[in-house]
Amino acid sequence: MQTAKEVLNELKWRDDRYLDEAEIYYVHRGAPGDYKIIRGFEIIDLGRSFITLEHGKIPYHRVFKIIYEGKAILSRKRS
């Protein structure tokens, strides 16, 4: 099974438009349902350990689902 980092990098290197269209679900304690969703176009950088956004960083281990073109291309149990 691929990691969130591998899946996101694959989308980015195929074509940035693929990454732009992805929906990334991640654990965010205190948010409704304890998760948030970002779109790929919000990503500034895919770093070694974190996804960098304008308003902060998300560790890859918090990503539990990635949707692209209506299909889950990554899905794992939330921790």
Secondary structure, 3 states (H helix, E strand, C coil): CCCHHHHHHHHHHHCHHHHHHCEEEEECCCCHHHEEEEEHHHEEEECCCEEEECCEEEEHHHEEEEEECCEEEEECCCC
